Structures are given as structure tokens and as C-alpha cells.
């Protein structure tokens, strides 16, 4: 393929002055490797929608790529109207966007494209958390909800998250829907230039009224008045959570402080190199602020506020809870209070079988992602270890870091009334359900072939023994128990390793679990398993 000619053709249709300037410089400099990176392939449209680095070309996030995706989704909806029509018998779409660079531009282009196709388009008039858009789409019965966000990805990324309506509303699209939309994208890219894609200004606006409806519902999830004063520190991590969570926390009567440097949306993320609460250094300002104010608790949202991280005062410092620890605490709260009779999490998350058996509720494990968790019939609560929690699926059928924070804070202040902490509570839960420690290894790559090589090695010589114990090997690509996916499970009664490529980032992930007779033995077992897994994966690179 002649990437230089492809770049010149792209330049002639690119409407964005910034990406045009970037591409023009690459063309004039005849930068072969940079052009190949942008034009050798295109961003793959999958069950996570689109996600990638901002820039010019089909393998970047830009106005041309987003316009092609919007028109493709519109054509998909028009071809399947009977499945996705809203309560008025029409096709409609709700569009939200976060504070990342160009999120508002991509959202406005999309709304105009849907409107030109005769689909009722309703666009938020300001930045909103992903859960607010999802809540609004569900409430209005929209045919689709789109959120322009890259969630917790690096600052240079943006993305396009798609939820479909109809009888299974609320989950992101699943196969074969993604492939059908991808086929439309290919056709559009081959036949239409950007300026040939129709746009209309007949776009409706959503705003504070819809945000207030979400806030009102979130407040209803707080069940416990508290006598003891719980103090907490909150960070929005330069995202869009603060504006929505502030009136909720104020109504709850909390003594709380926001990390001022990270309070307002800023797509450059000036205080963090990677705006993900799980990444090293991302929580430093929150930890420092909490220590200054003597907070009992730290609550953090990621930039689009669909994830929740929790830190707990421990001695002279703070300990960040793992996703599985938060997941267990929320499960206990929602099940014992009668709000969840069906619970679920993904295969990479710690088992809730003991809790489900104790309370006599139904429990399912699904493939990774809320597109699967949210489809569990009659779901009352679902979570994933990557800080994603769905505590109110009948209203917000996706992970939601704001409503999860409400429930988590409720638990913490009730415990403080009893003279207990979240760590005390966790100890009791582990004593009841078993001491299970979890962790993971992530291998970030610049060359995706490294991931393919490792996965090939894992399958060609399946492990039969780990840490001196026999293990079973399950290839998820065979689809024997769940839908087919690229991954393997290596396990026995005490340990579990799940190896799979990330669905949203250039990473290979290895999820680890180890069950022990005590907290100490579980931790020691996990440490040994981590060392084994690290050496094993390194040997396959």
C-alpha cells in the first residue's frame, strides 16, 4: 500500500485544522513509519466501540473516523428498526461526552449525522459522566446511547462507547452486532468522503434536568443515617465526576473535601501521567490530601466516573482496596439488605459463590466486560475486578462509579457508628467466606505480535502443574462453557490464573487468585503464584 498517497487523499477530506497540520508535516517530511502507523490499518470497531490515540488517519481517533462510525451505527439501526425502536415507535439516540480532547466535537458531529438520517438525536449540552448518559438513555428508552470517552486510558486517547436499546438495553453491543456495524464502516470509508456525509442541525439538547434526575435516583441508594461523622477525600482525577457527586455527598451530610488540583475536567490530565486509579502515582494527590485532612476514607472516580477506587485509613497511612475487596463489600451490602437476589461478576473476578450460598441467592460468572455482566437475567448487582460496579442495574445498567460510591460510603459510615472500619468488615467477610487474595500482571506492548506469541505459547504447551499442584487447562477460544473469547483458565481448588489480551489497551493481562486457610497463607500463596506467572510469561515472549 502506498501510505503517502493514502495520506494525501485523507488530507484532502480532513476537516480538523490540527490533524490536517499534523498530517501535512508527516507528508512533507515523508515520515514513512509514522504514515504506516496511521494508514496500514484502521481502528477496529468492536464490542468496546472505538478507542485509540488522537491523530490523523484511519488508525487514529479523529472527526473522519468518528463520522464514519456514527453513520454506520445509524445505518445499522435503520436496518434493524423493529429491534431497537424506542417507546414512541421511533429510532432515537442519546449522546454524552466527557472532558477529553475533542470529545465535544466528536459528540456534536455524531448528533448531526444521526439527525440527518431521520433518527431523533438528543445531545447533552455539557460534559457528563458515562453513568449519567447511560441512565438517561435507559430512562428514555433510546435506541442507542453513545458516550464519547476513553475512560481511564492515557491522555492522548479518546473513544466511542456504544450501548444499544431494545429488550436488552443497557449493555454495550456484543457479537455479531459489532461486526455488522464494522462492515457498514468499511463500506462508508470506501465510498464517502467526510463532506459527503449528511449532517443536520435538528438536534435536541439534554442538560441539567436529566442530570438532576440521575442525582435524585443516586440519593435514594443511601439507606443509613449516621451518628458518627465520616470524613472523606474525593478526587475526580481531572474527569467529570465532581459536578455530579458534589450534591449527592452534600445531601448525605458528609464531611468531605475534594482534591482541588484534580477537581475540574482537563483533557491534558496535568497531574497524572495515566488517569487510572490503579496505576502507580495516580492516587498520590488524593493520598496526600486525605492525610492532611485526616480523612477516614478516600473515594476516587476515573475520568468518566464509571469506575470507583476506595482507600481506607490504616495506621498512619492509607490502604487502597482492591477491586475484588470493594466488590465483596458491595455484594454483602446489597444482598443482605434485600436489594439484590441475583449477583454476577466476570471470570477474572474473585468468586462470590460462598456469599451466594450463605444468603441463598443466584450467582453467575460471565466473560469479561459489563456487556456480558449486565445481560444476566434479573441482575441485582454485578462487578468486575477492574474497579467496575453496577449497584443499580434497573436504572443504570452498566458500571457506575458514582452510585457505587454512595453505597460504599453508606457502609463505611454505618460501620463507623459501630466503631468498626472497612478493614474490620473485610476481615469478618473473609472469615465467613474464605481467605481469597487476588492480583494481576499486566504486560504493556508496543508490538501487538508479542501478545499473539505469548498466547500461542500458552496454548501449544498447556500447563499441567503450577506450584507443585496439578491444574486443569481450559481454552476459552473453544467456547465450551461461555461464549468464545481469546483467553485461557489454569486452575485447581486453590489457585487460578486467567491469561487474556486486554479488550481496550495494548496489554496482555494475567489475573491471579489464591485461596488460603488464613489471610497470611492466602497472601503468601498469591505472592508465590505471582512469581511463577511472571517467570512463565517472560519465558514465552
C-alpha positions in Angstrom: 0.0 0.0 0.0 1.3 3.5 -0.8 0.8 5.2 2.5 2.0 8.6 1.2 -0.8 8.6 -1.4 -3.3 7.4 1.2 -2.2 10.2 3.5 -2.7 12.8 0.7 -6.2 11.5 0.0 -7.0 11.7 3.7 -5.6 15.2 3.9 -8.0 16.4 1.2 -11.1 15.5 3.3 -9.9 16.1 6.9 -12.0 18.9 8.4 -9.8 19.4 11.5 -7.1 22.1 11.3 -5.0 20.4 13.9 -4.9 16.9 12.4 -4.5 18.4 8.9 -1.4 20.3 10.1 -0.1 17.1 11.8 -0.6 15.0 8.6 0.8 17.7 6.3 4.0 17.8 8.3 4.3 14.0 8.1 3.7 14.1 4.3 6.2 16.9 3.7 8.8 15.0 5.8 8.0 11.7 4.1 7.9 10.1 7.6 7.3 6.5 6.4 7.0 4.8 9.8 4.5 7.5 11.1 2.4 7.2 8.0 2.4 3.4 8.1 1.3 3.6 11.8 -1.7 5.7 10.7 -2.6 4.2 7.4 -1.6 0.5 7.4 -4.8 -0.4 9.2 -7.8 1.3 10.9 -9.1 1.4 14.4 -11.1 -1.8 14.9 -14.8 -1.3 15.8 -15.6 -3.9 18.4 -17.7 -4.6 21.4 -16.0 -1.7 23.2 -16.8 0.6 20.2 -13.8 2.6 19.2 -10.8 3.6 21.3 -7.4 4.9 20.3 -4.9 7.7 20.1 -6.0 11.1 18.7 -4.5 12.0 15.4 -4.9 11.8 11.6 -5.7 8.7 9.6 -7.9 5.7 9.8 -5.9 4.2 12.7 -6.5 7.2 15.0 -9.4 8.9 16.7 -10.5 11.9 14.6 -13.5 13.6 13.1 -13.4 11.5 9.9 -13.3 8.1 11.7 -16.0 9.2 14.2 -18.3 10.4 11.4 -17.9 7.1 9.6 -18.8 5.2 12.8 -21.8 7.4 13.5 -23.2 6.9 10.0 -22.5 3.2 10.3 -24.5 2.9 13.6 -27.3 4.9 12.0 -27.5 2.5 9.1 -27.4 -0.4 11.5 -30.3 1.0 13.5 -32.3 1.8 10.3 -31.8 -1.8 9.1 -33.0 -3.2 12.4 -35.6 -0.7 13.4 -38.1 -3.3 14.8 -35.4 -4.4 17.3 -34.3 -1.0 18.5 -37.3 1.4 18.3 -38.0 3.5 21.3 -41.3 3.6 23.3 -42.6 6.0 20.7 -42.0 3.5 17.9 -39.2 5.7 16.5 -35.4 5.5 16.4 -33.6 7.8 18.8 -30.2 8.2 20.2 -28.8 9.9 23.4 -25.2 11.2 23.1 -23.0 12.2 26.0 -19.3 13.2 26.2 -16.6 13.7 28.8 -13.8 16.2 29.2 -11.2 14.6 26.9 -9.7 16.5 24.0 -12.3 16.7 21.1 -15.0 14.7 23.0 -17.4 17.6 22.5 -16.5 17.9 18.8 -17.0 14.2 18.1 -20.3 14.2 20.0 -21.7 17.2 18.1 -20.7 15.7 14.7 -22.4 12.4 15.7 -25.6 14.1 16.7 -25.8 16.0 13.4 -25.2 12.8 11.5 -27.9 10.8 13.3 -30.3 13.7 12.8 -29.7 13.8 9.1 -30.6 10.1 8.9 -34.0 10.8 10.4 -33.0 9.4 13.8 -34.0 11.6 16.8 -30.8 12.9 18.3 -30.5 14.2 21.8 -27.1 15.6 22.8 -26.1 16.6 26.3 -25.3 20.3 26.4 -22.2 19.8 28.6 -19.8 17.2 29.8 -21.4 14.4 31.8 -20.2 11.1 33.4 -20.8 8.0 31.4 -23.3 6.7 34.0 -25.5 9.8 33.6 -25.7 9.2 29.9 -26.4 5.5 30.3 -29.1 6.3 33.0 -30.7 8.8 30.7 -30.7 6.5 27.6 -32.3 3.8 29.7 -34.9 6.1 31.1 -35.9 7.5 27.7 -35.8 4.0 26.1 -33.3 5.3 23.5 -32.5 3.0 20.5 -28.8 3.7 21.3 -26.7 5.6 23.7 -23.3 6.9 22.7 -20.6 8.3 25.1 -17.5 9.9 23.7 -14.9 8.8 26.2 -11.7 6.8 26.6 -12.5 6.2 30.3 -9.2 5.7 32.1 -6.9 5.4 29.0 -3.8 7.6 28.6 -4.3 11.3 27.9 -3.7 11.1 24.2 -6.6 8.7 23.7 -10.3 9.1 23.0 -13.1 6.6 22.3 -16.6 6.0 21.3 -18.7 3.7 23.6 -22.0 2.3 22.2 -25.0 0.9 24.1 -27.9 -0.5 22.2 -31.6 -0.3 23.2 -34.3 -2.8 22.7 -35.2 -5.6 25.1 -31.6 -5.9 26.3 -30.9 -2.2 26.8 -28.0 -1.1 28.8 -25.2 -3.3 27.7 -22.6 -2.4 25.2 -23.0 -4.1 21.9 -22.0 -7.8 21.5 -21.2 -10.0 18.6 -22.5 -10.1 15.8 -23.7 -6.5 16.2 -20.2 -5.1 16.3 -19.3 -7.0 13.1 -22.4 -5.7 11.3 -21.5 -2.1 12.2 -17.9 -2.6 11.3 -19.0 -3.8 7.8 -21.0 -0.6 7.4 -17.9 1.5 8.4 -15.8 -0.2 5.8 -18.4 0.5 3.1 -18.7 4.1 4.1 -15.0 4.6 4.3 -14.7 3.2 0.7 -17.5 5.3 -0.8 -18.0 8.6 1.1 -15.7 11.5 1.9 -16.3 13.4 5.1 -18.0 16.3 3.4 -20.4 13.9 1.7 -21.8 12.5 5.0 -25.1 14.4 5.5 -25.4 16.5 8.7 -28.5 18.2 10.2 -28.8 20.9 12.9 -32.1 19.4 14.1 -30.6 18.1 17.3 -32.4 18.2 20.7 -30.5 19.1 23.9 -30.3 17.4 27.2 -29.0 19.1 30.3 -29.3 19.8 34.0 -32.8 18.4 34.2 -31.6 15.0 33.2 -28.5 15.2 35.4 -30.8 16.1 38.3 -32.9 13.0 37.7 -29.8 10.9 37.9 -28.8 12.6 41.1 -32.2 12.1 42.7 -32.0 8.4 42.0 -28.5 8.1 43.3 -29.6 9.7 46.6 -32.2 7.1 47.0 -29.5 4.4 47.3 -28.3 5.8 50.6 -30.2 3.9 53.3 -28.3 4.7 56.5 -28.3 7.9 58.5 -25.2 8.1 60.6 -24.4 9.4 64.1 -20.6 9.3 63.8 -19.1 11.8 61.4 -17.4 10.1 58.5 -14.7 12.2 56.8 -13.6 11.6 53.3 -11.4 12.8 50.4 -12.7 12.7 46.9 -10.9 13.0 43.5 -12.4 13.3 40.1 -9.0 12.7 38.5 -9.4 15.6 36.1 -12.7 14.0 34.9 -16.4 14.8 35.0 -17.4 13.2 38.4 -17.2 16.2 40.7 -20.2 18.2 39.4 -22.5 15.2 39.9 -21.2 13.7 43.1 -21.0 17.0 45.0 -24.8 17.5 45.5 -25.1 13.8 46.4 -22.3 13.9 49.1 -23.7 17.2 50.4 -27.2 15.8 50.7 -25.7 12.8 52.6 -24.3 15.2 55.2 -20.8 14.1 54.7 -17.7 16.0 55.9 -15.7 15.8 52.7 -13.0 17.6 50.7 -12.2 17.4 47.0 -8.7 17.2 45.6 -8.7 20.8 44.2 -6.0 20.2 41.6 -8.0 17.3 40.0 -11.5 18.6 40.5 -12.3 20.1 37.1 -12.3 18.3 33.8 -9.0 18.7 31.9 -8.2 16.5 28.9 -4.5 17.1 29.3 -4.5 15.4 32.8 -1.7 17.7 34.1 -1.1 16.0 37.5 -1.1 12.3 36.3 0.7 10.5 33.6 -2.0 7.8 33.4 -5.5 8.8 34.7 -6.4 5.4 36.1 -6.7 5.0 39.9 -5.0 1.6 39.6 -1.8 3.0 38.1 1.2 3.8 40.2 1.2 7.5 41.2 -2.3 8.3 40.1 -3.6 8.4 43.7 -0.7 10.4 45.1 -2.5 13.7 45.4 -5.6 12.1 46.9 -3.5 10.3 49.5 -1.7 13.5 50.4 -4.9 15.4 50.7 -6.5 12.7 52.8 -3.5 12.7 55.2 -3.7 16.5 55.5 -7.4 16.4 56.5 -7.3 13.1 58.5 -9.9 11.6 56.3 -11.4 8.2 57.2 -11.9 7.3 53.5 -10.7 8.1 50.0 -13.1 7.9 47.1 -11.8 8.2 43.5 -13.6 8.1 40.2 -11.8 7.7 36.9 -12.2 10.5 34.3 -15.6 9.4 33.0 -16.7 8.3 36.5 -17.8 4.8 35.6 -15.2 3.3 38.0 -14.6 3.6 41.7 -11.5 3.3 43.8 -11.6 3.2 47.6 -8.8 4.0 50.1 -9.1 3.2 53.8 -7.2 4.8 56.7 -4.8 2.2 58.1 -2.4 3.2 60.9 -0.6 6.4 59.9 -1.4 6.0 56.2 -4.0 4.6 53.8 -4.5 1.3 52.0 -6.2 1.2 48.6 -8.7 -1.6 48.5 -8.5 -4.0 45.5 -11.4 -4.2 43.1 -12.4 -7.5 44.5 -12.4 -6.3 48.0 -14.7 -3.4 47.1 -16.8 -5.9 45.0 -17.2 -8.2 48.0 -18.2 -5.4 50.4 -20.8 -4.1 47.9 -22.2 -7.6 47.3 -22.6 -8.2 51.0 -24.4 -4.8 51.5 -26.8 -5.2 48.5 -27.6 -8.9 49.2 -28.1 -8.7 53.0 -30.3 -5.6 52.6 -32.5 -7.4 50.1 -31.7 -5.2 47.1 -30.0 -8.0 45.1 -31.3 -11.5 44.7 -29.1 -12.2 41.6 -25.4 -11.3 41.6 -22.8 -11.7 39.0 -19.2 -10.9 38.2 -16.7 -11.8 35.4 -14.4 -14.8 35.3 -11.4 -12.6 36.1 -13.0 -11.5 39.4 -13.0 -13.3 42.7 -15.7 -15.9 43.2 -18.8 -14.8 45.2 -20.0 -18.4 45.5 -19.6 -18.5 49.2 -21.7 -15.3 49.7 -24.3 -16.5 47.3 -24.6 -19.9 49.1 -24.8 -18.2 52.5 -27.7 -16.0 51.5 -29.4 -18.4 49.1 -29.2 -16.0 46.1 -28.3 -16.9 42.4 -24.8 -16.2 41.3 -23.3 -16.3 37.8 -19.9 -15.7 36.3 -19.6 -14.3 32.8 -17.0 -13.4 30.3 -15.0 -10.2 30.9 -16.9 -6.9 30.4 -20.2 -5.4 31.5 -21.6 -6.1 28.1 -21.9 -9.7 29.5 -22.5 -9.0 33.2 -25.4 -6.7 32.5 -27.2 -9.3 30.4 -27.6 -11.7 33.4 -31.4 -12.1 33.8 -32.8 -10.2 36.8 -29.4 -8.9 37.8 -29.4 -7.1 41.2 -25.6 -6.5 41.4 -22.6 -7.1 39.2 -19.0 -6.2 39.4 -15.6 -6.6 37.8 -12.2 -6.5 39.5 -11.1 -3.6 37.3 -13.0 -1.2 39.7 -16.3 -1.5 37.9 -19.5 -1.9 39.9 -23.2 -2.0 38.9 -25.2 -1.4 42.1 -28.5 -0.2 40.5 -28.9 -2.2 37.2 -32.7 -1.4 36.9 -31.8 2.3 36.4 -28.2 2.4 35.3 -27.5 -1.0 33.6 -23.7 -0.6 33.5 -20.8 0.1 35.8 -21.2 3.3 37.7 -18.6 4.8 40.0 -20.9 7.4 41.4 -23.8 5.2 42.7 -21.2 2.6 43.8 -19.6 5.4 45.9 -22.9 6.2 47.5 -23.4 2.6 48.7 -19.8 2.3 49.7 -19.9 5.4 51.8 -23.1 4.3 53.4 -21.4 1.1 54.5 -18.4 2.9 55.9 -20.4 5.4 58.0 -22.6 2.6 59.4 -19.5 0.7 60.4 -18.0 3.8 62.0 -21.2 4.1 64.1 -20.3 0.6 65.3 -16.7 1.5 66.0 -15.5 -0.5 63.0 -13.7 0.2 59.8 -14.0 -1.3 56.3 -10.9 -3.3 57.0 -12.5 -4.8 60.1 -15.6 -5.6 58.0 -13.4 -7.3 55.3 -11.8 -9.5 57.9 -15.2 -10.7 59.1 -16.3 -11.4 55.5 -13.1 -13.4 54.7 -13.6 -15.4 57.9 -17.1 -16.2 56.8 -16.5 -16.9 53.0 -12.8 -17.9 52.8 -9.5 -16.1 52.5 -9.1 -15.3 48.8 -6.3 -13.0 47.6 -6.3 -11.7 44.0 -3.9 -9.8 41.9 -2.7 -9.4 38.3 0.2 -9.0 36.0 0.0 -6.6 33.0 2.4 -6.7 30.1 2.1 -3.5 28.1 3.4 -3.8 24.5 4.1 -1.5 21.5 4.1 -4.5 19.2 0.8 -6.5 19.4 2.5 -9.6 17.9 4.2 -10.1 21.3 0.7 -10.8 22.8 -0.1 -13.2 20.0 3.2 -15.0 20.5 2.6 -15.4 24.2 -1.0 -16.7 23.7 0.2 -19.1 21.1 2.9 -20.4 23.5 0.3 -20.8 26.3 -1.9 -23.0 24.1 0.8 -25.0 22.4 2.2 -26.4 25.7 -0.6 -26.3 28.2 0.4 -26.2 31.8 -0.4 -29.3 33.8 1.2 -28.3 37.1 1.6 -25.0 39.0 3.4 -24.6 42.3 3.6 -28.4 42.7 -0.1 -29.0 42.2 -2.0 -30.4 39.2 -4.1 -27.9 37.3 -6.8 -28.0 34.7 -6.4 -26.1 31.5 -9.5 -24.5 29.8 -9.2 -22.7 26.4 -11.9 -20.1 26.3 -11.5 -19.9 22.5 -13.3 -23.2 22.2 -16.5 -21.8 23.8 -17.3 -24.9 25.8 -18.9 -23.2 28.8 -19.1 -19.5 27.8 -19.1 -17.5 24.5 -15.8 -17.9 22.6 -13.1 -15.4 23.6 -9.3 -15.2 23.4 -8.2 -16.5 26.8 -7.3 -19.5 29.0 -8.0 -20.5 32.5 -5.5 -22.5 34.5 -6.9 -23.6 37.9 -7.4 -26.0 40.7 -9.3 -25.8 44.0 -6.7 -23.3 45.5 -5.4 -21.2 42.6 -6.5 -19.7 39.4 -4.6 -18.0 36.5 -6.5 -16.4 33.7 -4.4 -15.2 30.7 -6.0 -12.9 28.1 -5.4 -9.9 25.9 -6.9 -6.7 27.1 -10.0 -5.6 25.2 -9.2 -1.9 25.3 -5.5 -1.4 25.7 -2.3 -2.9 24.1 -1.8 -5.2 27.1 -1.7 -8.9 28.0 -3.3 -9.5 31.4 -2.8 -12.4 33.7 -5.3 -12.5 36.6 -4.3 -14.4 39.7 -6.3 -15.8 42.6 -5.1 -17.9 45.6 -7.3 -19.3 48.4 -5.7 -19.8 51.8 -6.6 -21.0 55.3 -5.8 -17.6 56.7 -5.1 -14.1 55.5 -1.4 -14.8 55.7 -1.4 -18.1 53.9 -3.6 -16.6 51.1 -1.2 -13.7 50.7 1.9 -16.0 50.7 0.2 -18.2 48.1 -0.6 -15.2 45.9 3.0 -14.0 46.1 4.3 -17.4 45.0 1.7 -17.6 42.2 2.7 -14.1 41.0 6.4 -15.0 40.8 5.5 -18.2 39.0 3.3 -16.5 36.5 5.8 -13.7 35.8 8.6 -16.1 35.1 6.2 -18.2 32.9 5.0 -15.3 30.8 8.5 -13.9 30.4 9.7 -17.3 29.0 7.1 -17.1 26.3 7.9 -13.6 24.9 
